[in-house]
Amino acid sequence: MLPISEISWERVSHPSDVLKVGQVITTKVLKVDQEKGHISLSLKQMQPDPWQEIEDKFQEGQMVTGTVRKIQSFGAFVQIYPGVDALLPTVEMSDQTNIRPEEVVQVGQEVKAVIKKFAPKEHKISLSLKGTDVSDLLNNEVASV
C-alpha cells in the first residue's frame, strides 16, 4: 500500500494526479505487517526532503512569495517552495476581525507575506499579512492550478 501522504512532498488531491495505472515506480518499504499481509511503501522518501533544503533559505521576518494551494476555515496553505506549504492563519490575513479567508485570498493566487514563525524541523511555517498594505502584497492575477 502506498498511502496518499507518502506519494509526494507536495499535497496530492488524488493519486491519479501523480501516478498512472501500470507505471513502474521505485519506493521505499516503510513497514511490513506479516500478520495482516500488508506492506507500507513511500515514494516521497525516495526524494530529497524539501524541509531540510529550506533550513538555510528562509528566516523569521523575511518576506516571501507563494501560491495559495488550499483554503480552510482557519486559514490558507501557501506553497513557498516546492513541497513546502506554509500556513497563513485567518487571524494573520487582516487587521479586521471576523473575516473569512476566501474574502482575502483565492486558490491559485500569488501572495507576498512575512514569515512569522519558521520551524523547519517541525515542518511548520506560519505567515502574516498583518501590518502591511494587503493591496501591495496580493497579486491580482489568479494563476491556474
For each residue, the residues with C-beta under 8 A, 3 or more apart:
1: 38 39 40 41
2: 6 7 15 27 41 42 43
3: 6 7 40
4: 7 12 14 15
5:
6: 2 3 30 40 41 42 43 44 45
7: 2 3 4 12 15 18 19 43 44
8: 11 12 18 43 44 47 83
9: 44 47 49 50 82 83 84
10: 79 82 83
11: 8 69 70 77 85
12: 4 7 8 15 17 18
13: 17
14: 4 17
15: 2 4 7 12 18 19
16: 19 20
17: 12 13 14
18: 7 8 12 15
19: 7 15 16 23 25
20: 16 23
21:
22:
23: 19 20
24:
25: 19 43
26: 46
27: 2 41 42 43 46
28: 41 42 43 45 46
29: 32 39 40 41
30: 6 40 41 42 45
31: 38 39 40
32: 29 38 39 40
33: 36 37 38 39 40
34: 37
35:
36: 33
37: 33 34
38: 1 31 32 33
39: 1 29 31 32 33
40: 1 3 6 29 30 31 32 33
41: 1 2 6 27 28 29 30
42: 2 6 27 28 30 45 46
43: 2 6 7 8 25 27 28 46 47
44: 6 7 8 9 47
45: 6 28 30 42
46: 26 27 28 42 43
47: 8 9 43 44
48: 52 53
49: 9 52 53
50: 9 53 54 81 82 83 84
51: 54 55 83 84 120 121 123
52: 48 49 55 120
53: 48 49 50 57 81
54: 50 51 57 58 81 84 120
55: 51 52 120 121
56:
57: 53 54 81
58: 54 62 64 80 81 115 118 120 125
59: 62 115 118
60: 115 116 117 118
61: 114 115
62: 58 59 114 115
63: 112 113 114 115
64: 58 80 86 112 113 114 115 127
65: 80 110 111 112
66: 78 79 80 86 110 111 113 127
67: 78 79 108 109 110 111 143 145
68: 71 76 77 78 88 105 106 107 108 109 110 111
69: 11 76 77 78 79 85 107 145
70: 11 76 77 85 107
71: 68 75 76 77 101 102 105 106 107
72: 75 76 77 101
73: 90 100 101
74: 89 90 101
75: 71 72 87 88 89 90 91 92 93 101
76: 68 69 70 71 72 87 88 93 101 105
77: 11 68 69 70 71 72 85 86 87 88
78: 66 67 68 69 85 86 87 88 111 113 127
79: 10 66 67 69 82 84 85 86
80: 58 64 65 66 84 85 86 125 127
81: 50 53 54 57 58 84
82: 9 10 50 79
83: 8 9 10 50 51
84: 9 50 51 54 79 80 81 125
85: 11 69 70 77 78 79 80
86: 64 66 77 78 79 80 113 115 125 126 127
87: 75 76 77 78 124 125 126 127
88: 68 75 76 77 78 92 93 101 105 111 113 126 127 128 129
89: 74 75 92 93 126
90: 73 74 75 93 99 100 101
91: 75
92: 75 88 89 116 126 127 128 129 130
93: 75 76 88 89 90 99 101 104 105 129 130 134
94: 99 104 129 130 134
95: 130 131
96: 99
97:
98:
99: 90 93 94 96 103 104
100: 73 90 103
101: 71 72 73 74 75 76 88 90 93 104 105
102: 71 105 106
103: 99 100
104: 93 94 99 101 129 134 138
105: 68 71 76 88 93 101 102 109 111 138
106: 68 71 102 109 142
107: 68 69 70 71 145
108: 67 68 142 143 144 145
109: 67 68 105 106 138 139 141 142 143
110: 65 66 67 68 138 139 141 143
111: 65 66 67 68 78 88 105 129 137 138 139
112: 63 64 65 136 137 138 139
113: 63 64 66 78 86 88 127 128 129 137
114: 61 62 63 64 127 128 129 132
115: 58 59 60 61 62 63 64 86 118 125 126 127
116: 60 92 126 127 128
117: 60 124 125 126
118: 58 59 60 115 125
119: 122 123 124 125
120: 51 52 54 55 58 123 124 125
121: 51 55
122: 119
123: 51 119 120
124: 87 117 119 120
125: 58 80 84 86 87 115 117 118 119 120
126: 86 87 88 89 92 115 116 117
127: 64 66 78 80 86 87 88 92 113 114 115 116
128: 88 92 113 114 116 131
129: 88 92 93 94 104 111 113 114 132 134 137
130: 92 93 94 95
131: 95 128
132: 114 129 136 137
133: 136 137
134: 93 94 104 129 137 138
135: 138
136: 112 132 133
137: 111 112 113 129 132 133 134
138: 104 105 109 110 111 112 134 135
139: 109 110 111 112
140:
141: 109 110
142: 106 108 109
143: 67 108 109 110
144: 108
145: 67 69 107 108
